[in-house]
Amino acid sequence: MKLRLLFLLFALLPFLQLTTAQTLPRIDLTALSDTLSEDIPVTASFTITYYDTAWASERVESYACLVNLRGATSMLYDKNSMEVRFVDSTGDDLDVNLLGIRTGLDKYILDAVAADRSHIRNRVAMDIFTSFARLPYSTDYGQRYSTVGRFVEVWIEGEYEGLFCLSDPVNRKLLGCKKPQNGLVRGVLYKCGSYGDGAFLESNGTAPGNTDEWNAWTMKYPNNPTPEAWLPLQQLMNVSWDSIPDSAYAGLVQSHFYYDNLVDVYLFVIMSGIGDFGYKNCYLACPNIQADSRFVVVPWDLDHSFGSTWNACYMNTPVTLRGQSNLWRVHPFRRLLANEESGFYEALATRWYELKDGPLSVDSVCTIIQGYATQLDATQGWQHDRAKWNDNPIYFYETAQREADYMILWYQRSHARLTELLAPYRH
């Protein structure tokens, strides 16, 4: 019970950090050396103004930084997401803990949430995942492997740019990936950005070289891509996923993945209605291939959730055990779900019944949704953003509460449906 309360407190933390004047933290980007672009970071000055509850006063912090636009989908819109990297006077990376998000971090994301009618789906989903999922090994950040974020309002050269979510990235430090040692690659981190053979963990017959991108994947760590650094992913694609007998399949899966991680991620995907996922929009990480070659699956980009698509269309189809995403089509989930004797459905049911009245209860999840909606309406951050961006690219309701009500109803129905679907597999 104490652990559940701690998780809930963590999820509510962003809503407890409103200022006495009920305003969101303000970020000013000024003195830009050039026009923002995706490829070339631009030198800028970064100032954040926020109310510090510990000191009961307003605080102002200023830093030098490099800024660039980011996100393939975000680039389709006029309101773009950004990546901010802090530097010291010599241009070296500078660790800054903004709003208590994370220590030891020099790079942050400003998510534009441009095409999510709620603005909060990705943040809600990440907070839910944080409330119950932990890495199966120790890290410097309490084994969490989802992001932490705070809503802010951004001005660029004095002009209001809108409501953003400031968050930490998924990176080597968060996931505990070890640096190379004695010339050997240890920790590896890959991100899947498109559909194709690689996104299904199937080889396309090519061999990776000294390249950042290969077979639908981008190497995020090590920083200098080599065939050796690509080898763990290449070997994963060359596993005989389809030819091995059913009786040996579970053992094969557990030799390449942390099984509890697969259960948590898949359960999370179906309970949140996450689409556009599998393996696209997620990471694969191995903390140290020299000690243990098993991978973890790390969720990312979760705005296609809670009854909405990536472009803000509503999806009211009932929850199913094969979900709305492509995750059930990829290795190793494909055969785990196709074969009811695999034990995977029983594992999902066991985990669901452990969580459905705690972190994944209707009350817990809807408290997170409601908390963010209340915050955005009370601070007028929602209304300010709507005045700037309504109908570009989508229509926004007059209040955040309107969309939150839809999300809450969606989850209430989905929670009941998932309980019904998994009941036969409960032992």
N, C-alpha and C positions, 0 to 999 in steps of 0.2 A: 504493500500500500504506500509506504514512504517513497519507493522508487517511482510509482505512478504519479505521486504528487510532485516530485522533482521534475519529471518529464513535462507535466502540465504547466508548472511554473516557468520552465524554459520556453515553452510554446507561447506563454502569455507575456514574456518579458518585453517584446516590442511594444505592447499596448500599455505597459506601465511606465514608458519613457516619454510620454507626452510632456510638453512644457506646461508651465502654469498658464501660459497664454494660449495653450492648445494650438501650437504650431508644430509642423514637422521640421526636422533639421533642414537647414538651407545650405546648398553647395553652390559656390560661385567659381566658375572657370573663366579666368581672365588672362590677358596678355598672351593670347594664342599667337604663336610664331607663324602660323599658316592655317589654311583651311583644313578642317578635320577630314581625314580619309581613313580607309580601311587598312591600307598597306604601309603608310609611313607615319609613325608616331610624331605628334606635334608637341613642342614645348609649351607649357602653360603654367599658370599659377592656380593653385587649388586652395580654396578657403571654405571651411565648414563651420557653421554657426548652429549651436544646439543648446538645449537646456540640460545641464548636468544635475541630475536628481541628488547625487551624493553631496554636491556643494550647494544645492538649491540656488543656482545662479546660471546665467548664460555664459557659455564659453565659446571662444573663437580660436580655431587652429588653422594655420596657413603652411603650405608646403609647395615646393616645386615638383612638377610632375611631367610625364609624357602621356598624351592621350591619343587614342585612335578609335575609330568606329569598329564594331565587331558584330558577328552574327549574320549568317547567310539570309535568314528570313527577315531579320531586322533591316537589312539593307534594302528591302523592297519598299520600305515605308519612309515617309518624311521625318518621322521621329525615330532616331536611331539609338541603339544601345552603344555603350562606350566601355572601353577598358582604360583604367587609369593606373599608371605605374609611378610610384614615388621615387625621387632621386635626391641625393644630397648635393652639396655645393660643387662636388667634383664630378657629378653625373653618375655616381655609383648608386645601386639600389638602396633604398631606405625603408626599413620596416616601420610601419605605422599601424597602430591599433585603433581604427576608426570606430567610434560608438560601441566599443567593447566587442566587436565582431570576432576578431582573432588576433592573437599575438604572432610575432614573427612573420608578418605579411607585408610585402611591398606592392602588391598588385590587387586591385579591386575591380568589380564589374558594376556598371550602372545599367541595369536592365530597363529598357524603355517601356516594356509591357504594352506595346502599341496596339496589338491586335487581340488582346484579351479583354472582353467586355467587363470583366470584374476587376482587372488589374492585379488580382491577388492569387490566381490559381497556382502559379508556380511556387509562390511563397508558402501558401497553405500546404501544398503537397510536400514540399521540402520539410516543413515543420512537423508534419505528421510522420514522415519517415524518420526524422530525428528522434521522435518520441518513443520509438520502439526498436529501431534497427541499429546494431553495433557491428563494427568489424570484428572478425574472429581472431584478431591478434591485437597486441597493445600498440598504441600510438601516443603521440604527444597531445592529442586533442580528444581524449576520452573515448577513442574508438568510433567517433562519429564519422560518417562519410557522406553526409549531405551538407549543403551550404547553410550559412546563417545570413540573414538579410534584415535591413531596416529601410522603411520607406522614407524618401527624402524628396525635396523639391530642388530643381536645378535651374540656375541662371547661367547663360553663356554670354560673356561680354555685356552684362547688364540686362539682357533680354531673357524673359521667362521662357524656359524650355519644357517644363512640365514635371509630372510626377514620375519618379524612377524608384527602383528598388536597388539599393546599394548592398552588395553581397560579396562574400569571399568566393574565390574560384575553387574548383576541384583541382588539386595539384599534388605534386610529390610529397610535400610536407604533410598535408592533410591525411593522405593515405598511407603514410609511413614507408614510402618506397626508398630503399637504401641507395646511396650514391655508389657509383662504380668504385671498385677497390682492387689494387694490384693489377689493373688493366682488364678486370673482369666486369661485365655488366651484371648488376644485381637487381635493383628495382626497375620495373618497366610500367609505363602507363600509356595506353592507346585510347583514342576517341574515334567513334564511328560517326561520320557526317553525312552519309548517303546510303541509299539502298543499292544492292548489287550482290555478287557472290560473297564478297567479304562480309557483308552485313548479316549473312546467314551462317557465318563461320565455315564457308566453303572456299576452297582454293580456286583461283582462276587460272592456275598454271604458270603464272609469272613468278619471278624471283625478286624479292625486294633488294634495293641497293642502298646507297647513301642518300636517301630521299626522305623528306618529311611525310609524304603521303604514299600509300600503297593499298590497293584492293579495298577501297572504301574507308580506310582507316588513316588517321593522322597520329604520328608519334608525338606525344606530349612530354615523355621522358624516357631515356636520357635526352639531353639537349642536342647532342650530335648524333643524328641517326646513322646507323651502320647495319649491315646485314646481320651482325651478331645481335644487335638490339631488337631487330625485327623477328629473330628466329623463334622466340617463344610463341608469338602470335601465329607465325607460319606453321609451326608444329601443331598448334591447336586446330588450325584449319585442315590439317592433313590427318587428323584422327579418323579412324574408321567408324564414324558415328552410325552409319546405316547398316554396316555388314556384321557387326558383332551381335551375338545372340541376346535375346531379351534377358536371359538369366544372368548375363554378365554386364548388362548395360549400366545398372546402378553403380557397380564398382568402377566402371570406366569413367562415369561422370564424376564420382568422388575423388578420382585420382587427378582430375584436371580442374575442378572447381571446389570451392568451399560450399558444401551442400546447404547449410543453413542460410547462407547468403542467397542462394538461388530461390529458396522457399520464401524468404522475406521479400525479395525484389518482386517475384511473381505475384505474391499475395497483394503487395502494395499496388502493383499495376492494375490488377483486376478490381480491387476495392475502390480505387480512385478513378476508374474509367479512363486510364491513360492510353492515348493513342499515339501514332507517329513515333513508335518506340520499339526497337528490337531488330538488331542492335543499334540502329540509328538512334542518335540522341542519347547515347550512354557511353560509359568508359569501361574498359577492362584494365585491371591493375593486378600486378603481382609484386609484393613487397620485396622479395629477394629470391630470384630464380635459382641462386646457388644453394639455397637452403630448403626451399619448398616451392615447387613449380605451379601450385594451384592458384587460380585466378578468383578475383571478386568482380561482380558486376555492379557498376555504380550508376544510379539514375541521374538524368540531366534533362533540362528543358521540358518542364512538365505543365505547360500552359494548356495543352490539349488534354483536359481532364475535367472532372466534375460536370459532365454533360455538355461540354463544349469542344469544338474542333480547334485546330491550330489557327483558323481564320474566323473564329467567333460564330460559327454556325452551331445551332443547338443539336445535340444528339440525345434523344430520350430513350434509346434502345435499352432494354433491361440488361443488367450485368449478367455475363456468362462466364463459365470457367475457362473459356478460351479468349475472353476479353476482346477489346476493340483494337488492341495493338497487334503488331506482327511478332511479338515475343514468342507466342506459342508455335510459330512456324520455324523458328531457328534452332540450331543445335545448342545445348542438349535438350531444350524444352520440348521439342517436337515429339520425340519418342517417349519422354517422360509422361506427356499428356495423352499420347495416342494409346499407350499401354496402361490400362487401369490396374494391372498387376505390379506396376513399377513401385508403388508405394508413395508416389508424389502427391496424389490427391489426399491420401491419409495425412501426409506431412502438412499440406496446406490446411486441412481441417483442424489438426491439432494446434497449429499456430494461430489460426483464426479464433478458435475457442479460448486460447490463452489471452487474446488481445481484445476481443470484440466487446467486452464489458469494461475495458480499461482504456489504453491509449487510442484504440480504434472504435470506441463506443460512439454512439450518436452524440451524446453530450460533449465528449472530449473534442471530437472533430468539429462539431458545430460551434463550440466555444472559440476555436481558432478562427473559423470563418467569420463569425460575428465580431470577434475582437478587431480584426483588420478592417471590416466594413465600418465599424463604429469609429475607429481611428481616422480613416480617410474622410469620413463625413464631418466628424467633430473638428478636425483641423482645417477643413475646407480644401485640403489638398486635392480631393476628388473634383470639386467644383472648379478649382483653378485650372486643372488639367483639361477638364471638359470644355471650358471656355476657349482653350487654345486648340484642342485637337478633335473636338466632336465632328463626326462624319469623316475623319481622316485618320485611319482608313475605314473605321466602322462607327456606327451610332452608339453613343454612350448614354445611359439613363441619367436622370437628374441626380440620383444618389447612388452611392455604392451599395446601400442597403437593398435596393431593388434586385441587383444581380445576386447578392449574398442570399437573399430569400430563395431564389431558384436553386442555388448550390446546396443549401441546407435541405430543401425538399428532395433534391436528387440523392443526397447521401442517405437520408432517412429511408428512402425506398430501396436503395442499393444495399444498405446494411441488412435489411430484412431479407432481401433476395439472396444475398451471399450466404447468410446463415442457413437459409432453406436449401441452397444448392450443396453446401458442404456437410449438412447434417448426416447424409447417408455414409459418409466416409469417416465419421467420428467413431473412435474406438476407446 
